[in-house]
Amino acid sequence: MTTKAFERYSVAAQEDRSAPRTRLTIPAQLRVSGGRAFQTVVHDLSVSGFSSSAINRLHPGQLCWLTLPGLGALQGEVIWWDNCQVGCAFSELLSPIVHDNIVGKYQAGGVFRSSC
C-alpha cells in the first residue's frame, strides 16, 4: 500500500470506527503471510476490519488474508493480538453492500465456537 493510499485508508478507517461494529459469529479461514491458513471464527466485522480467534500469537504489521464463506480472500493487516483474539484492518474498505449482506446472513445465524 502506498503512503498516500495508507493515509486515505487511515482517515477513512478512523471515521468508520464511529459506526457500530457488528458482533456476529462467522466460520472463516485466516492466513498470515508466510503461514498456512487456519480455521477461525470472526466475532466482529466493520467495513474497515474484523476481529477473530487466533490461538497462535500474531504480530502487528503482519499481512493476512481472511476468507469468508462464499467470498474470495480479503487482504488485511494485523493491528493487535490479545489472549487468542486478533484485530485486523482490511487493506481496502469492504463495500457497504457486501458488509450488509454478510451481516444479514450471519448476525442471527447458527452458533460457531472457537477453541479459545
C-alpha positions in Angstrom: 0.0 0.0 0.0 1.5 3.4 -0.9 1.9 6.0 1.7 -0.8 8.2 0.2 -3.2 5.3 -0.1 -2.4 4.3 3.5 -3.1 7.9 4.7 -6.5 7.9 2.9 -7.3 4.5 4.4 -6.3 5.6 7.9 -8.6 8.6 7.8 -11.5 6.5 6.4 -10.9 3.8 8.9 -11.0 6.2 11.8 -14.2 7.7 10.6 -15.7 4.2 10.3 -14.8 3.4 14.0 -17.5 5.8 15.0 -20.0 3.5 13.2 -21.0 0.5 15.3 -19.1 -2.7 14.7 -21.4 -5.7 14.2 -20.9 -8.6 16.6 -21.5 -11.9 14.9 -20.2 -15.4 14.5 -18.8 -16.5 11.2 -16.7 -19.6 10.5 -13.8 -18.5 8.3 -10.1 -19.1 7.4 -7.3 -16.8 8.2 -3.8 -16.9 6.7 -0.9 -14.8 7.8 1.9 -14.1 5.3 4.3 -17.0 5.1 1.9 -19.3 7.0 -0.8 -21.8 6.4 -4.5 -21.0 6.6 -6.2 -21.9 9.8 -9.8 -22.1 10.9 -11.1 -19.1 12.8 -14.3 -17.5 13.9 -14.9 -13.9 13.1 -16.5 -12.2 16.1 -16.8 -8.6 14.9 -17.0 -7.0 11.5 -17.0 -3.5 10.0 -16.2 -2.1 6.6 -12.7 -1.4 7.8 -11.8 -4.6 9.6 -12.6 -7.5 11.8 -11.6 -9.4 15.0 -11.4 -13.2 15.2 -10.0 -16.0 17.2 -6.3 -16.8 16.7 -4.6 -19.4 19.0 -1.1 -18.5 17.9 0.3 -15.1 18.6 0.1 -12.7 15.6 2.1 -9.6 15.4 1.1 -6.0 14.4 2.1 -5.3 10.8 1.8 -8.9 9.6 -0.2 -9.2 6.3 -3.1 -11.6 6.4 -6.0 -12.9 4.3 -9.4 -13.6 5.6 -11.6 -16.0 3.6 -15.3 -15.8 4.5 -17.7 -18.5 3.1 -18.7 -17.6 -0.5 -16.2 -14.7 -0.8 -12.6 -14.5 -2.1 -9.7 -13.8 0.3 -9.8 -10.3 1.8 -6.3 -8.8 2.5 -5.7 -7.1 5.7 -3.0 -6.2 8.3 -2.8 -7.4 11.9 -3.3 -4.4 14.2 -3.4 -6.2 17.6 -3.4 -9.6 19.2 -4.6 -10.3 22.8 -5.4 -13.5 24.6 -6.3 -15.6 21.5 -8.1 -12.7 19.7 -6.7 -10.8 16.7 -7.9 -7.5 15.3 -7.1 -6.7 11.6 -7.7 -3.8 9.3 -8.7 -4.5 5.7 -6.3 -3.2 3.1 -9.3 -1.9 1.2 -12.5 -0.9 2.8 -15.2 -3.5 2.4 -18.1 -2.5 0.3 -21.1 -1.5 2.5 -23.3 -3.7 0.3 -21.0 -6.7 0.9 -20.9 -5.9 4.6 -24.7 -5.7 4.9 -25.1 -9.0 3.0 -22.6 -10.7 5.4 -24.3 -9.2 8.5 -27.7 -10.2 7.2 -26.6 -13.8 6.7 -24.7 -14.3 9.9 -25.9 -12.0 12.6 -28.8 -14.2 13.5 -27.2 -17.4 12.2 -26.0 -20.5 13.9 -23.5 -20.7 16.8 -19.9 -21.5 16.0 -17.4 -21.9 18.8 -13.7 -21.0 18.7 -11.1 -23.1 20.7 -10.1 -20.1 22.9 
